[in-house]
Amino acid sequence: MSMSGRLLNDIRGFKRECEEGTLNAVSLHINNGNGLITKEDAIEEMMVTIEDKRRELLKLVLQEKGSVVPRECKELFWKLIRALNLFYIKEDGFSELEMHSTVNAVLKEPIVFHELLEGAQQNVGV
């Protein structure tokens, strides 16, 4: 998951990082391609890698019988994949303006504990 996050960040932030003079996976892949790899080619290859690795992990996470992946790890996987999709579905999520309101809501709006407690009790069947 962390590799997917890193590559998605580099893909979405490529233009900004080029303007800043910062190297990332996309620019390094282009540079190592001896002039044969375009930005689009590099991004396409990275997206294929991301999808292949996501599918591998998904098979492990969805396997129920004889699974070697503990439940806690499966839950972490789902949380991470949701976060990656939230941040990188469109652009570089960390600098995208519309993401600021979402992040502010998560960080600044109060948590309503009785709603959380009710939801937890419903999940447990209390």
N, C-alpha and C positions, 0 to 999 in steps of 0.2 A: 504494500500500500504506500509506503513512504517513497518508493521509486516512482510510482505513478504520480503522487503528489508533486514530487520534484520535477518530473518531466512536464506535467501540466502547467506548473508555475513557470517553467522556462519557455514553454510554447506561448502561453498567454502574455508573458512579460517580455518577449523577444524584442519587439520594437522599442519599448521604453529602455530596456537594458542596452540595446545598441546605441541609442542616443546618449546614454550615460557612459558608454565605453566599457561596459561590463560584459564579460564572457559568460555564456551559459551553455547548456547542452546543445541547443540548436546552433548557435554560432560555432561551437567547437566541432560539431558534426559537419557543418558546411566547410569550415577551414580544413578539416582532415579529408575532405572529399576531392582534393586536388582540382578544384574548379568544375567537377562533374556533378556535384550535388547542389541543387537550388534550395532556397528556403522552404519552398513548398514540398520538395522531396524529403528534406530532413524532417519536417513536421509530420508528413504522411508516415514515414518510417517509425517515428516516435509514437504516433497515435496507434499504429498497428501493435507495437510493443506493449503499450499501455493496455490495449484491449486483450491481447493474448495473456498477459499476466493477470489481468482482472478475471478472466475466465478461469484460469488455473486456480486462483484463490477462491472464486465462487464455487467451483466444484468441491473443494475441500470444506468450505463453510456449509454448503447445503447437504453434504453427506451426513446421514443420520446414523445408520448402522455401521459399527466398526470405525467410527470417526476418531482420528488421532488429534483432532483440534478440540481443545476444551471449550465449553460453552462460553466462558468469559472472553476468550479470544474471538469467538464468532460474534459476540455482541460488540466487541471493539471494532471488528471489521465493518459491521453495519454502520456504526457511528462515524467511522472514518470515511467510508464511501459516501455517506450523506453529506458530510462536511466538504469533501472534495467537489462533489457535484454542486453544492451551494456556491462555493467560491469560484469554481472554474467553468461553470456551464456556459458562460458567455465570454468573458474577458479575464484579465488579471484581477481576480477578485479582491485582492488586498488593496488595490488602488482605485478600483471602480467606484464612482461616486454613489451610485444607488445602493451599494453594499453598506455604506456608512450607516444608513438608517437601521439596517438589520443588525449590524454589530452593536450600535448604540442601544437598540432595544434589548438585546441579550445582556449587555453589560450594565445598563442603567435602570431599566424598568424593574420594579419590585416583583419578586416571586410571590405568588399567592399560594401559601403553604397548604391551606385547607383543600384547594383544588388538587394539588399534588398528592395529598394524603388520600383523598377520595379515589383518585385514579389508581393509586397503589393498592388500595383495599379492593377495588374492583378486579384488578389483575390477580390478586391472591385469592379472591372469592370470599372475602370476609363480609 
